[in-house]
Every structure is written in C-alpha cells, then in structure tokens.
C-alpha cells in the first residue's frame, strides 16, 4: 500500500488537474477560480496518502471506519461550497465521485490498485462526502438563520422610532409638530415594510446568496442624513455627520446602504467608548462615494481585522475572542459594498480609534433587483 501512497504523491498535480478539468466540465456551479474550486482537496489527497502509508499491511482495514485526518478538510470544503453560488449537496457529492474516479484510474494505470487500496479510498471518501454534505447543509442553515436574525433585529429600530413618534404625539401639539411626528412615524413604518420584504426573501436564500438589492437612481445624501438624524435621537453618544456635498446622485439601493451605515453606527456605539462621539463621514469622488464610521474605544485586535468580514472564518474559528459577537452584520456590509462595485475597509488601533469604511461605485449597476453574493474570498 506504501507504493500506492507514493504514486498519489508523485502524481498529485496531475490528479488535481484531471479532477478540476472533469469537475468544471460536469458541474456547472464549479466555474470559479482554480484556487477556489480546488479548495481543501489537495490537503485531502495528502491525507489519503498518509492513511495508506500508516495502514500498510494492517489487517482489519474494513473495521476501521474513522479517518480523522480528512474530517477537518472535508468540513471546510462543505463550508466553502455553501458560500459558492448555485452549489447543491448533489453537486458536492458528485465532486467526490469524480475525485474517486480520477484517483482510481491513476492507481490502476500504475498497477498499484488492490483490494486494500480500494477499501481505503472507499472509507476515506465516504467519510469526506458525509462531512462535506453535512457541513454544507449546516452552513447554509446558519446563513439563513443569521440573515433572518440580522434583518429581524434591524426591523426593531424603525418600529421603535414609529412607536416613539406616536407615543409622544398629543392632541394639543402644534400643527408643525404634528406633521413632523407623523412624517417620522410614516417614514419608519415604510422602512419596516422594506426590511420585512428582505426578511421574507432571506428565508429562501441558496448557497452563496445574500439579500436581494433593489437599485435605483437616488440622492444618497438624503438616505445618509436619515440615518444620522435617527441615530442622534436614539443613542446617548454624540453622533457627528461630515458631508460637504448637499447631493450625491447615483444608482444605489438606498435601503441597503442605510442598513449598512446603521449597522456600523450601532457597532460603534456598542463596542466603542460611550463618552466620545461616533462620526459618519461621506466623501464624494468622481465615480464613487466613500462612507466611513469612526469611534474611539477598545480597538479590534490586528490578528482579527482581516477576518472580521468573513462569514466562513467566524463560523469556523470559535475561539477568536469577541469576533463572533459582531454577528452576520459585517458580512452583509461587505456583500452590499461589493454589490455596488465597491469594497470594505477597517483601521483600528488604540491611538486613532476604529474606522469602518465602505466604497460604493455610483454607476456600477443598472436600475433593478439583484441578489447579493456571500462568495468565498482568499483575500
């Protein structure tokens, strides 16, 4: 069996090339970058080779059904596929079927395929298939739950604002105050309905999908001022708003951008210093808008800064301090920014505080609806 292990090591590049070629031909959803489509499978190949070396001459291989080396890599593979658009459990299982076929063909070609080798392949790949399929399903359910939970949480703010407006309304109020409170309540309820539509939409999310965005030509400053005014009324922190242009027109999803900035402001208040201001800054450039939210307080550890926007990393690394407590919100921030052709940024240290920023391209999209993606990223 050691000879079979050597053949696998010697031909690892060819195995992966043949597998990738077959998968891209047979599985439509696999048409992503080579690095992404291969994912954890090169590690799985090393695991199989190591298991074959360890069990050379071992009697009773059929009774040994736990191949622990492959469990982590197959779990990671399933989680990865949950953030790759259009994947299904059936397609994940087919990936392993193709993997088994390619391995078998090369081992037979080199005259090292035996009954024992076949048993090792059977048990290792069956274990990988079961773990990947389970991880894929669990991750997809986790995405749905987090999306629904985030949206449900976001709905509370406008409903609370509408309740507040109605609660303080009095028959003796002046006409001006009456119309102001009425406008506040109606706007908040209108926003609640928009979020409710997103909540219902999140229930049907598939692999690699986020929320649905509705792009239209709007004045972004108007949307951001709404966030500022509402935050100023809700939070005890001083909320600052820096925006030189009175109007910024482009193709945006106003509701999504409001939710993104609300999320960043909420996090700034929750995790920052309660005695210092939270500042929203808007920079208008030729083809893009940069929105940043700054707060002072305990910084985010440098080791966590590159992972904080990643759903996959947070879900897998449960020992990352308070990283998990940021929830699904920052993953949505990232997906909304990328859906606008932009990106996210983070700077955080003890001296300067924490600044989250997003860039939004003004005309990256045409008016209409699109579903955001939660695709895996190596960055």
C-alpha positions as semicolon CSV with decimal commas, in nm:
position;residue;x (nm);y (nm);z (nm)
1;X;0,000;0,000;0,000
2;X;0,301;0,227;0,051
3;X;0,363;0,212;-0,323
4;X;0,009;0,341;-0,387
5;X;0,074;0,626;-0,144
6;X;0,393;0,715;-0,333
7;X;0,210;0,714;-0,667
8;X;-0,051;0,954;-0,525
9;X;0,221;1,191;-0,401
10;X;0,414;1,175;-0,727
11;X;0,102;1,241;-0,934
12;X;-0,075;1,490;-0,707
13;X;-0,058;1,775;-0,960
14;X;-0,191;1,556;-1,239
15;X;-0,469;1,420;-1,015
16;X;-0,585;1,770;-0,925
17;X;-0,561;1,891;-1,287
18;X;-0,761;1,593;-1,417
19;X;-1,015;1,630;-1,136
20;X;-1,057;2,004;-1,190
21;X;-1,100;1,958;-1,566
22;X;-1,367;1,691;-1,516
23;X;-1,549;1,887;-1,244
24;X;-1,562;2,208;-1,447
25;X;-1,697;2,009;-1,740
26;X;-1,956;1,811;-1,545
27;X;-2,063;2,056;-1,270
28;X;-2,179;2,396;-1,391
29;X;-2,161;2,561;-1,048
30;X;-1,787;2,488;-1,027
31;X;-1,691;2,755;-1,282
32;X;-1,493;2,964;-1,036
33;X;-1,118;3,018;-0,998
34;X;-0,887;2,716;-0,984
35;X;-0,772;2,804;-0,633
36;X;-1,131;2,826;-0,510
37;X;-1,260;2,515;-0,683
38;X;-0,972;2,304;-0,551
39;X;-1,017;2,443;-0,201
40;X;-0,927;2,174;0,056
41;X;-0,897;1,878;-0,183
42;X;-0,517;1,891;-0,222
43;X;-0,500;1,851;0,157
44;X;-0,743;1,562;0,134
45;X;-0,514;1,399;-0,121
46;X;-0,222;1,426;0,123
47;X;-0,443;1,277;0,396
48;X;-0,533;0,975;0,184
49;X;-0,167;0,917;0,102
50;X;-0,076;0,940;0,471
51;X;-0,351;0,696;0,570
52;X;-0,234;0,445;0,308
53;X;0,120;0,469;0,442
54;X;0,005;0,419;0,800
55;X;-0,210;0,115;0,727
56;X;0,034;-0,071;0,506
57;X;-0,003;-0,436;0,595
58;X;-0,268;-0,365;0,859
59;X;-0,530;-0,635;0,885
60;X;-0,888;-0,538;0,951
61;X;-0,891;-0,216;0,750
62;X;-1,262;-0,269;0,684
63;X;-1,334;-0,236;1,056
64;X;-1,151;0,095;1,089
65;X;-1,404;0,350;0,969
66;X;-1,271;0,665;1,137
67;X;-1,023;0,856;0,925
68;X;-0,980;1,166;1,136
69;X;-0,728;1,342;0,911
70;X;-0,985;1,413;0,646
71;X;-1,264;1,536;0,872
72;X;-1,143;1,897;0,911
73;X;-1,062;1,941;0,542
74;X;-1,393;1,793;0,431
75;X;-1,584;2,015;0,678
76;X;-1,402;2,319;0,540
77;X;-1,479;2,207;0,187
78;X;-1,851;2,191;0,264
79;X;-1,848;2,535;0,429
80;X;-1,668;2,678;0,129
81;X;-1,925;2,540;-0,112
82;X;-2,206;2,692;0,098
83;X;-2,070;3,034;0,001
84;X;-2,024;2,947;-0,367
85;X;-2,320;3,039;-0,583
86;X;-2,554;2,768;-0,715
87;X;-2,394;2,474;-0,536
88;X;-2,611;2,191;-0,402
89;X;-2,546;1,881;-0,193
90;X;-2,579;1,669;-0,506
91;X;-2,300;1,865;-0,676
92;X;-2,070;1,832;-0,374
93;X;-2,120;1,455;-0,372
94;X;-2,053;1,444;-0,745
95;X;-1,721;1,624;-0,686
96;X;-1,612;1,336;-0,464
97;X;-1,738;1,077;-0,711
98;X;-1,520;1,237;-0,979
99;X;-1,230;1,256;-0,731
100;X;-1,266;0,885;-0,659
101;X;-1,278;0,805;-1,030
102;X;-0,965;1,004;-1,115
103;X;-0,771;0,853;-0,824
104;X;-0,876;0,500;-0,918
105;X;-0,780;0,546;-1,284
106;X;-0,430;0,670;-1,199
107;X;-0,371;0,393;-0,944
108;X;-0,484;0,128;-1,194
109;X;-0,268;0,287;-1,464
110;X;0,035;0,247;-1,234
111;X;-0,064;-0,110;-1,140
112;X;-0,094;-0,038;-0,767
113;X;-0,470;-0,066;-0,722
114;X;-0,550;-0,352;-0,480
115;X;-0,845;-0,457;-0,269
116;X;-0,691;-0,288;0,036
117;X;-0,625;0,033;-0,158
118;X;-0,984;0,029;-0,278
119;X;-1,111;-0,009;0,080
120;X;-0,902;0,286;0,197
121;X;-1,038;0,501;-0,087
122;X;-1,392;0,387;-0,011
123;X;-1,383;0,471;0,359
124;X;-1,185;0,795;0,330
125;X;-1,401;0,938;0,054
126;X;-1,725;0,820;0,214
127;X;-1,619;0,998;0,533
128;X;-1,529;1,310;0,334
129;X;-1,860;1,304;0,146
130;X;-2,066;1,271;0,463
131;X;-1,880;1,551;0,641
132;X;-1,882;1,787;0,343
133;X;-2,252;1,735;0,277
134;X;-2,336;1,783;0,645
135;X;-2,115;2,092;0,673
136;X;-2,268;2,239;0,356
137;X;-2,624;2,194;0,486
138;X;-2,539;2,322;0,834
139;X;-2,360;2,627;0,694
140;X;-2,647;2,713;0,464
141;X;-2,893;2,687;0,751
142;X;-2,662;2,901;0,963
143;X;-2,655;3,164;0,688
144;X;-3,034;3,170;0,671
145;X;-3,065;3,198;1,048
146;X;-2,809;3,477;1,068
147;X;-2,960;3,666;0,776
148;X;-3,307;3,637;0,925
149;X;-3,177;3,728;1,271
150;X;-2,992;4,033;1,139
151;X;-3,290;4,153;0,939
152;X;-3,529;4,093;1,227
153;X;-3,301;4,291;1,456
154;X;-3,282;4,575;1,205
155;X;-3,662;4,597;1,189
156;X;-3,680;4,676;1,561
157;X;-3,520;5,021;1,521
158;X;-3,771;5,176;1,275
159;X;-4,066;5,017;1,457
160;X;-3,936;5,162;1,785
161;X;-3,898;5,501;1,618
162;X;-4,254;5,487;1,483
163;X;-4,383;5,385;1,826
164;X;-4,190;5,671;1,985
165;X;-4,341;5,922;1,738
166;X;-4,694;5,801;1,807
167;X;-4,641;5,778;2,182
168;X;-4,534;6,141;2,224
169;X;-4,799;6,277;1,986
170;X;-5,058;6,489;2,172
171;X;-5,385;6,646;2,064
172;X;-5,257;6,979;2,190
173;X;-4,945;6,970;1,971
174;X;-4,892;7,243;1,714
175;X;-4,963;7,168;1,351
176;X;-4,591;7,182;1,273
177;X;-4,503;6,930;1,545
178;X;-4,796;6,708;1,445
179;X;-4,677;6,686;1,084
180;X;-4,315;6,633;1,190
181;X;-4,404;6,338;1,414
182;X;-4,643;6,200;1,155
183;X;-4,370;6,211;0,891
184;X;-4,126;6,040;1,128
185;X;-4,372;5,760;1,206
186;X;-4,473;5,701;0,843
187;X;-4,113;5,700;0,723
188;X;-4,016;5,449;0,992
189;X;-4,309;5,220;0,911
190;X;-4,227;5,244;0,541
191;X;-3,872;5,139;0,623
192;X;-4,004;4,850;0,836
193;X;-4,205;4,719;0,541
194;X;-3,898;4,733;0,317
195;X;-3,699;4,536;0,573
196;X;-3,982;4,287;0,617
197;X;-3,969;4,213;0,244
198;X;-3,598;4,142;0,284
199;X;-3,669;3,919;0,583
200;X;-3,907;3,705;0,381
201;X;-3,656;3,698;0,097
202;X;-3,378;3,573;0,327
203;X;-3,573;3,261;0,415
204;X;-3,526;3,131;0,059
205;X;-3,151;3,204;0,036
206;X;-2,949;2,944;-0,151
207;X;-2,575;2,864;-0,150
208;X;-2,358;3,170;-0,192
209;X;-2,654;3,408;-0,177
210;X;-2,722;3,706;0,044
211;X;-3,006;3,957;0,040
212;X;-3,178;4,096;-0,268
213;X;-3,097;4,458;-0,353
214;X;-3,317;4,698;-0,548
215;X;-3,107;4,953;-0,738
216;X;-3,248;5,287;-0,848
217;X;-3,128;5,640;-0,914
218;X;-3,136;5,826;-0,582
219;X;-2,975;6,103;-0,379
220;X;-2,752;5,916;-0,133
221;X;-2,704;6,215;0,096
222;X;-3,075;6,214;0,173
223;X;-3,056;5,849;0,285
224;X;-2,749;5,908;0,500
225;X;-2,898;6,214;0,667
226;X;-3,192;5,996;0,767
227;X;-2,953;5,754;0,940
228;X;-2,777;6,044;1,114
229;X;-3,100;6,205;1,236
230;X;-3,240;5,876;1,363
231;X;-2,914;5,778;1,537
232;X;-2,896;6,120;1,703
233;X;-3,236;6,062;1,858
234;X;-3,172;5,704;1,969
235;X;-2,818;5,698;2,110
236;X;-2,666;5,884;2,404
237;X;-2,334;5,921;2,220
238;X;-2,289;6,239;2,022
239;X;-2,335;6,150;1,655
240;X;-2,137;6,356;1,405
241;X;-2,211;6,391;1,032
242;X;-1,948;6,524;0,793
243;X;-2,065;6,562;0,434
244;X;-1,970;6,861;0,215
245;X;-2,192;6,792;-0,089
246;X;-2,562;6,859;-0,046
247;X;-2,649;6,595;-0,303
248;X;-2,482;6,279;-0,441
249;X;-2,673;6,111;-0,723
250;X;-2,610;5,759;-0,846
251;X;-2,753;5,408;-0,885
252;X;-2,778;5,270;-0,532
253;X;-3,001;5,059;-0,312
254;X;-3,090;5,327;-0,057
255;X;-3,244;5,086;0,192
256;X;-2,938;4,859;0,189
257;X;-2,695;5,149;0,227
258;X;-2,896;5,287;0,518
259;X;-2,889;4,946;0,687
260;X;-2,514;4,916;0,632
261;X;-2,444;5,255;0,791
262;X;-2,692;5,186;1,071
263;X;-2,511;4,859;1,139
264;X;-2,174;5,034;1,156
265;X;-2,310;5,310;1,381
266;X;-2,475;5,054;1,609
267;X;-2,148;4,860;1,639
268;X;-1,955;5,183;1,702
269;X;-2,190;5,270;1,989
270;X;-2,199;4,915;2,125
271;X;-1,826;4,838;2,117
272;X;-1,678;5,188;2,140
273;X;-1,641;5,444;2,415
274;X;-1,975;5,574;2,546
275;X;-1,832;5,918;2,627
276;X;-1,689;6,006;2,285
277;X;-1,855;6,091;1,953
278;X;-1,937;5,849;1,673
279;X;-1,875;6,021;1,341
280;X;-2,022;5,944;0,998
281;X;-1,808;6,087;0,715
282;X;-1,909;6,100;0,349
283;X;-1,653;6,166;0,073
284;X;-1,774;6,232;-0,280
285;X;-1,528;6,133;-0,550
286;X;-1,572;6,136;-0,926
287;X;-1,704;5,782;-0,970
288;X;-1,751;5,661;-0,614
289;X;-1,868;5,752;-0,266
290;X;-1,671;5,659;0,045
291;X;-1,866;5,633;0,371
292;X;-1,685;5,580;0,699
293;X;-1,794;5,543;1,062
294;X;-1,542;5,623;1,335
295;X;-1,542;5,567;1,710
296;X;-1,294;5,568;1,995
297;X;-1,257;5,286;2,244
298;X;-1,102;4,941;2,265
299;X;-0,952;4,858;1,923
300;X;-1,011;4,542;1,726
301;X;-0,711;4,309;1,757
302;X;-0,490;4,324;1,448
303;X;-0,499;3,943;1,413
304;X;-0,879;3,960;1,374
305;X;-0,903;4,257;1,139
306;X;-0,854;4,061;0,817
307;X;-1,119;3,803;0,916
308;X;-1,392;4,016;1,069
309;X;-1,592;4,049;0,746
310;X;-1,565;3,677;0,663
311;X;-1,862;3,457;0,743
312;X;-1,655;3,142;0,688
313;X;-1,375;3,240;0,922
314;X;-1,603;3,345;1,204
315;X;-1,810;3,031;1,173
316;X;-1,505;2,807;1,183
317;X;-1,292;2,985;1,442
318;X;-1,497;2,982;1,758
319;X;-1,202;3,080;1,976
320;X;-1,146;3,423;1,822
321;X;-1,234;3,635;2,125
322;X;-1,528;3,864;2,064
323;X;-1,507;3,829;1,686
324;X;-1,822;3,616;1,672
325;X;-2,017;3,881;1,861
326;X;-2,007;4,109;1,558
327;X;-2,256;3,868;1,404
328;X;-2,367;3,845;1,042
329;X;-2,395;4,223;1,007
330;X;-2,042;4,285;0,882
331;X;-2,069;4,005;0,627
332;X;-2,375;4,187;0,490
333;X;-2,183;4,516;0,496
334;X;-1,919;4,355;0,275
335;X;-2,170;4,196;0,037
336;X;-2,363;4,524;-0,006
337;X;-2,042;4,717;-0,076
338;X;-1,928;4,460;-0,332
339;X;-2,272;4,455;-0,495
340;X;-2,222;4,829;-0,553
341;X;-1,885;4,757;-0,715
342;X;-1,702;4,874;-0,403
343;X;-1,517;4,730;-0,106
344;X;-1,487;4,750;0,272
345;X;-1,204;4,874;0,488
346;X;-1,104;4,873;0,853
347;X;-0,845;5,064;1,054
348;X;-0,828;5,015;1,429
349;X;-0,569;5,099;1,692
350;X;-0,551;5,237;2,043
351;X;-0,443;5,587;1,940
352;X;-0,673;5,664;1,648
353;X;-0,976;5,452;1,733
354;X;-1,172;5,234;1,491
355;X;-1,289;5,333;1,143
356;X;-1,502;5,110;0,920
357;X;-1,536;5,231;0,563
358;X;-1,720;5,126;0,251
359;X;-1,678;5,249;-0,105
360;X;-1,975;5,248;-0,342
361;X;-1,944;5,298;-0,716
362;X;-2,205;5,547;-0,839
363;X;-2,294;5,367;-1,162
364;X;-2,175;5,007;-1,127
365;X;-2,532;4,875;-1,169
366;X;-2,840;4,939;-1,377
367;X;-3,174;5,001;-1,207
368;X;-3,341;4,677;-1,096
369;X;-3,310;4,390;-0,849
370;X;-3,010;4,164;-0,793
371;X;-2,927;3,906;-0,529
372;X;-2,603;3,974;-0,339
373;X;-2,340;3,705;-0,302
374;X;-2,155;3,570;0,000
375;X;-1,883;3,412;-0,210
376;X;-1,567;3,277;-0,052
377;X;-1,266;3,504;-0,085
378;X;-0,898;3,430;-0,039
379;X;-0,837;3,797;0,046
